[in-house]
């Protein structure tokens, strides 16, 4: 079922106007996304360089194989081949993705992820869905047919996925986004009740509509595990029965999945990570596009190569400043009580962290007042960060240093205490290769 079919079906159930507006918006989003199909990005024709393309190369030369399983098809083999942990499983039951005809509250879609991969699975699905984070292309989408063959092949998808995943929802670049929606008994979003686009700035009360959630969170209410029936007004909606669940066996057949859980800590990490990837890609694309436009302008106007225009600096600074703020968790929604996941995800995630001589890591969780103990994103270690054009990467390093050294005490960074800034700075100096030399200079207290 296409997005248009979904909208038309909903039109029969609710007011027509909101759905026509939604479709027009989708068209606008798609047109807006066309910029990255041209020079210098060439999204559809550029050669990918990401975990899926690497795994396919290993399959082609015989150094890797994918074992088919009668229960989950290629899912388990794909997760193993891409080093995606089963504990990262989250479960979404809204019909808001490629195989929506397979998704209901009784058959939710499972999502798995690591720092640069997202994998989707539907029970009895036609394909395994994959999105790989490519340092130069952003999100690159693939499907793998769920039929046993001698030589499995990932098929790149360069059009349909971008209707939603290359729009204003993803900062105008190929990317990802998390939505919280109200869902009826068969999985259709009840759009008339409203939707929420989620990242780490979203309050818990707006999160997880259309998702199963396992774990404990005290009296912090959320929209997870909720199925709406009949006609409802807009919020608030009573979801007391959906709070602090650790067992989903009464909701659906959990044995059909690799895990019976949809861990709330994994969900929170997923929500932070998807937007961080979008902003990394946006900074990459806007810098490359600005430099490309500048080169053409210099040639047309007879300026020397490398002549820098103020407009180029403005474009680069705009995207990089947004990235810096997000990496440092500006506007993060505060927690008001202890969160506890239902799986080993938190321990496994933290164990992968690079640690400084004091044993500190950017992957250490807080889960009492905020997500991480040291509020600087672990994605600073990612290939996407290292793949930023030098003009953008150097600017991000400079701005991070200004904030973490205390020279920038602006309101945007008021959430960072002096202890926070010192700890993050020391962790990065000890663990992040490629830092500029000035990072090693002593910080002078005023």
Phi, psi and omega per residue, in radians:
X1 nan 2.231 -3.124
X2 -1.396 2.966 3.082
X3 -1.049 -0.693 3.124
X4 -1.094 -0.752 3.112
X5 -1.058 -0.708 3.123
X6 -1.075 -0.765 3.138
X7 -1.126 -0.743 -3.138
X8 -1.108 -0.660 3.120
X9 -1.126 -0.754 3.133
X10 -1.148 -0.545 3.125
X11 -1.049 -0.532 3.119
X12 -1.295 -0.223 -3.061
X13 -1.884 -0.345 -3.028
X14 -2.456 -2.978 3.081
X15 -1.088 2.486 -3.066
X16 -1.276 -0.701 -2.961
X17 -0.971 -0.817 -3.101
X18 -1.055 -0.549 -3.062
X19 -1.413 -0.604 3.013
X20 -1.111 -0.717 3.099
X21 -1.087 -0.690 -3.139
X22 -1.119 -0.702 -3.119
X23 -1.194 -0.738 3.094
X24 -1.061 -0.696 3.117
X25 -1.092 -0.709 3.121
X26 -1.077 -0.713 3.110
X27 -1.095 -0.735 3.118
X28 -1.107 -0.717 3.116
X29 -1.049 -0.731 -3.072
X30 -1.181 -0.707 3.116
X31 -1.121 -0.686 3.137
X32 -1.086 -0.540 -3.047
X33 -1.386 -0.094 -3.034
X34 -1.217 -0.318 -3.080
X35 -0.966 -0.672 -3.065
X36 -1.355 -0.011 3.065
X37 -1.454 -0.101 -3.072
X38 -1.988 -3.135 3.037
X39 -1.023 2.483 0.051
X40 -1.654 0.088 -3.033
X41 -1.490 -0.890 -3.141
X42 0.920 0.936 -2.989
X43 -0.927 -0.864 -3.007
X44 -1.259 -0.486 -3.028
X45 -1.851 -0.212 -3.139
X46 -1.214 2.638 3.135
X47 -1.398 2.105 -3.118
X48 -1.180 2.676 3.091
X49 -2.481 1.462 -3.014
X50 -2.639 3.076 -3.085
X51 -0.996 -0.629 3.141
X52 -1.244 -0.771 3.107
X53 -1.092 -0.613 3.102
X54 -1.192 -0.735 3.113
X55 -1.141 -0.694 3.112
X56 -1.075 -0.675 3.106
X57 -1.096 -0.666 3.116
X58 -1.220 -0.632 3.065
X59 -1.129 -0.708 -3.107
X60 -1.154 -0.646 -3.102
X61 -1.626 0.050 3.040
X62 1.484 0.082 3.121
X63 -1.472 -0.114 3.077
X64 -2.428 2.675 3.076
X65 -2.415 2.725 3.058
X66 -2.064 2.093 -3.136
X67 -1.541 2.241 3.133
X68 -1.489 2.415 -3.134
X69 -2.085 2.377 -3.085
X70 -1.131 -0.422 -3.097
X71 -1.487 -0.868 -3.028
X72 -2.111 0.214 3.122
X73 1.115 -2.266 -3.114
X74 -1.551 0.023 -3.000
X75 -0.957 -0.977 -3.064
X76 -1.065 -0.721 3.140
X77 -1.134 -0.668 3.116
X78 -1.138 -0.791 3.127
X79 -1.048 -0.755 3.105
X80 -1.099 -0.786 -3.094
X81 -1.146 -0.486 -3.119
X82 -1.798 0.039 3.133
X83 0.997 0.820 3.090
X84 -1.800 2.133 -3.038
X85 -1.310 2.463 3.069
X86 -1.091 -0.569 -3.119
X87 -1.089 -0.275 3.124
X88 -1.372 -0.005 -3.056
X89 -1.003 2.243 2.922
X90 -2.201 2.690 -3.014
X91 -2.184 2.178 -3.129
X92 -2.093 2.341 -3.065
X93 -2.055 0.240 3.041
X94 -1.582 2.538 -3.133
X95 -1.410 1.294 -3.035
X96 -2.293 0.545 -3.136
X97 -2.605 -3.058 -2.985
X98 -0.919 -0.874 -3.073
X99 -1.731 0.851 -3.032
X100 -1.065 -0.448 3.140
X101 -1.204 -0.240 3.122
X102 -1.689 -0.118 -2.967
X103 -1.803 2.233 3.024
X104 -2.587 2.985 3.031
X105 -1.051 -0.412 3.099
X106 -1.535 -0.267 3.108
X107 -2.399 1.222 -3.114
X108 -1.154 2.774 3.050
X109 -1.511 2.331 3.110
X110 -1.675 2.391 3.060
X111 -2.094 2.406 3.097
X112 -2.255 2.609 -3.100
X113 -2.704 2.745 2.844
X114 -2.298 -2.802 -3.022
X115 -1.148 -0.392 -3.100
X116 -2.442 0.385 3.133
X117 -2.495 2.534 2.986
X118 -2.311 2.294 -3.096
X119 -2.246 2.259 3.140
X120 -1.993 2.469 -3.097
X121 -2.427 2.323 3.011
X122 -2.053 2.431 3.064
X123 -1.053 2.244 -3.080
X124 1.021 0.507 3.141
X125 -1.290 2.789 3.127
X126 -1.366 -0.523 -3.066
X127 -2.505 2.768 2.807
X128 -1.551 2.312 -3.129
X129 -1.732 2.375 -3.125
X130 -2.359 2.488 2.994
X131 -2.323 2.058 -3.137
X132 -1.829 2.413 3.101
X133 -1.520 1.962 -3.087
X134 -1.742 2.241 -3.063
X135 -0.962 -0.534 -3.084
X136 -1.909 -0.167 -3.082
X137 -2.104 -0.098 -3.039
X138 1.304 -2.504 -3.132
X139 -1.277 2.233 3.062
X140 -2.071 2.210 -2.957
X141 -1.796 2.471 -3.120
X142 -2.456 2.753 2.921
X143 -2.259 2.657 3.066
X144 -2.257 2.045 -3.108
X145 -1.026 2.390 3.125
X146 -1.552 0.933 3.051
X147 -2.270 2.305 -3.115
X148 -1.176 2.182 3.090
X149 -2.388 2.871 -3.111
X150 -1.183 -0.703 -3.119
X151 -2.232 1.578 3.126
X152 -1.061 2.538 -3.130
X153 -2.410 2.289 3.066
X154 -1.389 2.235 -3.141
X155 -1.753 2.122 3.135
X156 -1.303 2.393 3.115
X157 -1.951 2.110 -3.031
X158 -2.094 0.154 -3.089
X159 -2.305 -1.209 -3.010
X160 -0.953 -0.742 -3.091
X161 -1.096 -0.521 -3.041
X162 -1.349 -0.169 3.062
X163 -0.973 -0.732 3.082
X164 -1.802 -0.630 -2.988
X165 -1.660 0.356 3.007
X166 -2.532 0.858 -2.983
X167 -2.265 -3.013 3.084
X168 -1.116 -0.401 3.063
X169 -1.089 -0.456 -3.100
X170 -1.975 0.461 3.126
X171 1.189 0.406 3.088
X172 1.328 0.292 3.129
X173 -2.254 2.836 3.056
X174 -1.124 2.012 -3.026
X175 -2.807 -2.701 -3.020
X176 -2.373 2.730 3.000
X177 -2.694 2.675 -3.129
X178 -1.919 2.295 3.094
X179 -2.055 2.556 3.027
X180 -2.005 2.074 -3.038
X181 -2.344 2.764 2.989
X182 -1.492 2.381 -2.990
X183 -2.228 2.427 3.121
X184 -1.529 -3.038 -2.991
X185 -1.169 -0.269 3.107
X186 -1.945 0.046 3.043
X187 1.837 -0.037 -3.140
X188 -1.343 2.348 3.041
X189 -1.131 2.339 3.055
X190 -1.614 1.475 -2.952
X191 -1.137 -0.457 -3.140
X192 -1.126 -0.320 3.128
X193 -1.519 -0.099 3.104
X194 1.746 2.786 3.096
X195 -2.378 2.834 3.117
X196 -2.319 2.284 3.003
X197 -1.561 2.242 -2.899
X198 -1.969 2.363 2.882
X199 -2.558 -2.881 -3.031
X200 -1.252 -0.144 3.078
X201 -1.490 -0.134 -3.075
X202 -1.391 2.328 3.077
X203 -1.146 2.615 3.129
X204 -0.948 -0.599 -3.085
X205 -1.089 -0.355 3.141
X206 -1.703 -0.125 -2.951
X207 -1.570 2.720 2.826
X208 1.325 0.247 2.987
X209 -1.097 2.206 -3.078
X210 1.528 0.087 3.130
X211 -2.089 2.571 2.890
X212 -1.448 2.552 -3.084
X213 -2.407 2.198 3.073
X214 -2.128 2.385 -3.107
X215 2.400 3.087 -3.112
X216 -2.046 2.580 -3.033
X217 -2.600 0.313 3.113
X218 1.126 -2.383 -3.081
X219 -1.668 0.280 3.091
X220 -1.433 1.810 -3.053
X221 -1.367 2.598 3.106
X222 -2.463 3.137 -3.082
X223 -1.782 0.129 -3.129
X224 -1.225 2.749 3.087
X225 1.125 0.316 -3.036
X226 -1.821 2.259 2.995
X227 -2.094 2.153 -3.099
X228 -1.583 2.537 3.126
X229 -2.288 2.539 3.136
X230 1.213 -2.793 -3.114
X231 -1.694 2.276 -3.131
X232 -2.158 2.558 2.940
X233 -1.324 3.053 3.018
X234 -1.141 3.075 -3.051
X235 -0.860 2.687 0.088
X236 -1.492 2.676 3.077
X237 -2.112 2.399 3.141
X238 -1.247 2.011 3.095
X239 -2.230 0.581 -3.104
X240 -1.058 -0.553 -3.126
X241 -1.294 -0.184 -3.100
X242 -1.750 0.118 -3.044
X243 -1.665 2.537 3.026
X244 0.947 0.753 3.105
X245 -1.528 2.445 3.027
X246 -2.145 -0.030 -3.094
X247 -2.408 2.174 -3.107
X248 -1.900 0.166 -3.009
X249 -1.131 -0.395 3.097
X250 -1.464 -0.157 -3.076
X251 -1.620 -0.618 -3.118
X252 -2.891 3.058 -3.113
X253 -1.403 1.617 -3.067
X254 -1.184 -0.370 -3.115
X255 -1.182 -0.215 3.112
X256 -1.365 -0.063 -3.058
X257 -2.066 2.884 3.136
X258 -1.246 -0.372 3.110
X259 -2.499 2.595 3.082
X260 -1.527 0.213 -2.984
X261 -2.047 2.818 2.942
X262 -2.399 1.416 -2.887
X263 -1.125 2.247 -3.065
X264 -1.213 -0.516 3.078
X265 -1.206 -0.714 3.056
X266 -1.041 -0.717 3.106
X267 -1.059 -0.744 -3.117
X268 -1.180 -0.685 3.076
X269 -1.136 -0.749 3.106
X270 -1.007 -0.743 -3.111
X271 -1.165 -0.679 3.054
X272 -1.161 -0.796 -2.962
X273 -1.179 -0.712 -3.083
X274 -1.064 -0.769 3.139
X275 -1.230 -0.617 3.083
X276 -1.063 -0.737 3.092
X277 -1.081 -0.714 3.117
X278 -1.043 -0.764 -3.092
X279 -1.245 -0.586 3.039
X280 -1.111 -0.778 3.128
X281 -1.143 -0.717 -3.142
X282 -1.093 -0.752 3.110
X283 -1.108 -0.686 3.099
X284 -1.092 -0.944 -3.078
X285 -1.090 -0.823 -3.064
X286 -1.151 -0.603 3.099
X287 -1.184 -0.820 3.137
X288 -1.098 -0.721 3.136
X289 -1.160 -0.690 3.133
X290 -1.134 -0.747 3.138
X291 -1.190 -0.650 3.106
X292 -1.133 -0.787 3.115
X293 -1.114 -0.668 3.132
X294 -1.122 -0.742 3.126
X295 -1.052 -0.758 3.127
X296 -1.155 -0.718 -3.131
X297 -1.129 -0.738 3.121
X298 -1.063 -0.702 -3.142
X299 -1.153 -0.754 -3.099
X300 -1.191 -0.581 -3.079
X301 -1.714 0.042 3.097
X302 1.297 0.363 3.088
X303 -1.420 2.678 3.131
X304 -1.160 2.674 3.062
X305 -0.998 2.401 3.118
X306 1.538 -0.055 3.074
X307 -1.069 2.197 -3.043
X308 -1.736 2.234 3.109
X309 -1.695 2.563 3.113
X310 -1.028 -0.608 -3.124
X311 -1.117 -0.583 3.089
X312 -1.138 -0.834 3.117
X313 -1.043 -0.694 -3.116
X314 -1.111 -0.771 -3.136
X315 -1.115 -0.742 -3.121
X316 -1.188 -0.784 -3.115
X317 -1.093 -0.668 -3.102
X318 -1.058 -0.873 -3.104
X319 -1.247 -0.611 -3.113
X320 -1.261 -0.632 3.117
X321 -1.135 -0.699 3.082
X322 -1.093 -0.684 3.118
X323 -1.143 -0.793 3.136
X324 -1.020 -0.793 -3.131
X325 -1.089 -0.694 -3.132
X326 -1.248 -0.718 3.119
X327 -1.029 -0.554 -3.136
X328 -1.677 0.287 3.007
X329 1.029 0.631 3.004
X330 -1.079 2.461 3.114
X331 1.156 0.314 3.088
X332 -1.086 2.330 3.104
X333 -1.199 2.253 -3.102
X334 -1.282 2.626 2.986
X335 -1.624 2.604 -3.122
X336 -2.023 0.157 3.118
X337 -3.007 3.004 -3.052
X338 -1.242 2.315 3.017
X339 -1.820 2.493 3.111
X340 -2.466 2.125 3.093
X341 -1.312 3.033 -3.075
X342 -1.872 0.060 -3.097
X343 -2.321 -3.015 3.107
X344 -1.496 0.149 -3.041
X345 -0.950 -0.877 -3.055
X346 -1.036 -0.774 -3.137
X347 -1.152 -0.751 3.141
X348 -1.141 -0.717 3.140
X349 -1.106 -0.834 -3.116
X350 -1.139 -0.599 -3.093
X351 -1.131 -0.370 -3.124
X352 -1.479 0.026 -3.054
X353 -1.366 2.497 2.961
X354 -1.287 2.381 -3.024
X355 -2.103 2.516 3.103
X356 -1.469 3.088 -3.108
X357 -1.011 -0.378 3.096
X358 -1.580 0.090 3.111
X359 1.418 0.238 -3.101
X360 -1.599 2.570 -3.132
X361 -2.484 2.594 3.055
X362 -1.212 -0.162 3.100
X363 -1.647 0.068 3.092
X364 -1.278 2.328 -3.128
X365 -1.549 2.683 2.932
X366 -1.807 -1.107 3.047
X367 1.087 0.308 3.058
X368 -2.008 -0.881 3.105
X369 -2.055 -0.307 3.126
X370 -2.750 3.056 -3.049
X371 -1.219 -0.939 -3.058
X372 -1.963 2.626 3.138
X373 -1.162 -0.682 -3.136
X374 -2.042 1.785 -2.950
X375 -1.323 1.284 2.939
X376 -2.491 2.261 -2.988
X377 -1.121 2.358 3.039
X378 -1.083 -0.280 3.134
X379 -1.256 -0.039 2.996
X380 -1.146 -0.304 3.076
X381 -1.579 -0.027 -2.980
X382 -1.368 2.804 3.044
X383 -1.107 -0.530 3.113
X384 -1.139 -0.696 3.089
X385 -1.181 -0.855 -3.119
X386 -1.123 -0.418 -3.132
X387 -1.495 0.001 3.058
X388 -1.054 2.503 3.015
X389 -0.934 2.562 -3.045
X390 -0.996 -0.594 3.130
X391 -1.076 -0.684 3.138
X392 -1.349 -0.801 -3.104
X393 -1.061 -0.744 3.141
X394 -1.140 -0.645 3.117
X395 -1.180 -0.730 3.106
X396 -1.088 -0.771 3.095
X397 -1.025 -0.762 -3.126
X398 -1.100 -0.778 -3.119
X399 -1.195 -0.672 3.076
X400 -1.066 -0.749 3.137
X401 -1.097 -0.750 -3.139
X402 -1.052 -0.692 3.139
X403 -1.281 -0.840 -3.023
X404 -1.297 -0.404 3.068
X405 -1.442 -0.193 3.115
X406 1.622 -0.025 -3.137
X407 -1.264 -0.428 3.032
X408 -1.832 1.886 3.128
X409 -1.926 0.519 -3.106
X410 -1.123 2.848 -3.091
X411 -1.037 -0.585 -3.090
X412 -1.033 -0.475 -3.047
X413 -1.965 0.321 -3.102
X414 -1.147 -0.343 3.134
X415 -1.256 -0.263 -3.126
X416 -1.574 1.998 3.072
X417 -1.329 2.950 3.079
X418 -1.072 -0.635 3.095
X419 -1.118 -0.745 3.093
X420 -1.031 -0.870 -3.063
X421 -1.085 -0.747 3.139
X422 -1.135 -0.783 -3.112
X423 -1.105 -0.807 -3.129
X424 -1.096 -0.770 -3.134
X425 -1.067 -0.774 -3.124
X426 -1.178 -0.677 3.108
X427 -1.097 -0.785 -3.113
X428 -1.172 -0.719 3.126
X429 -1.048 -0.625 -3.090
X430 -1.441 -0.402 -2.933
X431 -2.170 -0.274 -3.030
X432 -1.780 1.896 3.084
X433 -1.146 2.614 3.018
X434 1.517 0.100 3.092
X435 -1.114 2.479 3.075
X436 -1.042 2.682 -3.088
X437 -1.044 -0.575 -3.070
X438 -1.137 -0.301 3.070
X439 -1.109 -0.450 -3.085
X440 -1.500 -0.022 3.108
X441 -1.282 2.536 3.109
X442 -1.082 2.529 3.061
X443 -1.561 2.183 -3.117
X444 -1.654 2.093 3.116
X445 -1.382 2.392 3.137
X446 -1.645 nan nan
